[in-house]
Amino acid sequence: MKISKEKRDKISEQILALLFQNSPRLLFTYHIAKEIARDEEFVKELLLDLKNKGLISEVNKNPQGISYKKRARWKLSDKAYAAYKKHTSS
């Protein structure tokens, strides 16, 4: 089943809003998928697309600096955070 571009964009907006609400906390792909009630692989695909657009950043290391083998945490990019902050404060 194929999801329309419009629906993909709306789900991507939900992801960005979730990351903004939880900022500065970093979220794993699993937590994002669980929160927006979507399949993890589909969410990962959207996250990678948002990363390519420069809206989010992927963190591949834990707080001690050890690289994850199969996991990733996500956060809003500074540019996207500033845009959300400006939009919510007006």
N, C-alpha and C positions, 0 to 999 in steps of 0.2 A: 504494500500500500504506500502510495506516495503522498506526502504532506505538501500542501501548497506553500509557496514562498511567503505569502501573507501570514499563514499560521506559524511558519518557522520563525518569522520576524517577531511575532507576538511572544512566542516561547523564549526567544533570545532576550526580549525585553524583560520577561519575568526573571530570567537568570541574572541580568544586570541589576535589577531592583533587589533581588535577594542578596547579591554580593555587596551592594551598597548598604543595605540594612545591617549586615553582619560585619561591615568594615570596622576596624582594621583586621578582624579575624579572618584567617584563610580557611576556605572550605574545600574538602575533598569532593571529587566528582560524585561519589556515592551519596554524600549528604545533599548536594544540589539536586540530583536526580530524585532522591526521596522526598525532598521538600516540594518540588514542583510536580511530583507524581508522573515521572516519565522514565522511559527505559534508559539505563546507564550508558549504553553504546550510542544511542541517539543524542543524549545530553553531551557526551564527549565530542561527538561530531560538531555540535553547535558551539561548544566551548573552543574547539580548535579554530572554527570559523571566526569567532569573536576575537581570538588571539591574533589571527592573521590581519584583522581589521584594526588592531592596536587598542581595542577596548578593554581587554583583560590581560593579565600576566599569569604565566604558569610558574609554580614554584616546585622544583623537583628535589628539594632537600628538606630534611627535618630541622627543627630549631638547633640541633647540635651540629649541623653541617653535613650530615651523612645523607648521601643520595638515596632516593627511593628507587626501587627496582621496577615496580609496576604501578605506583600510585603517583598522583599529582594533586597539589592544592592550587586553588585559584583565588585571585584577587582582582579588583578593578585596577586598571591602569590609572596613573595620576591624572591624566587628561580626562578620562571618563569620570573619575571621582569628582573632579572640579566641576564638570558639567552638571552632574547630578546634584551636587551641593548647591550650585547656583540656581538650578531649577526648583529645588525643594524649599529654598529660603525665600523665594519671591512670592 
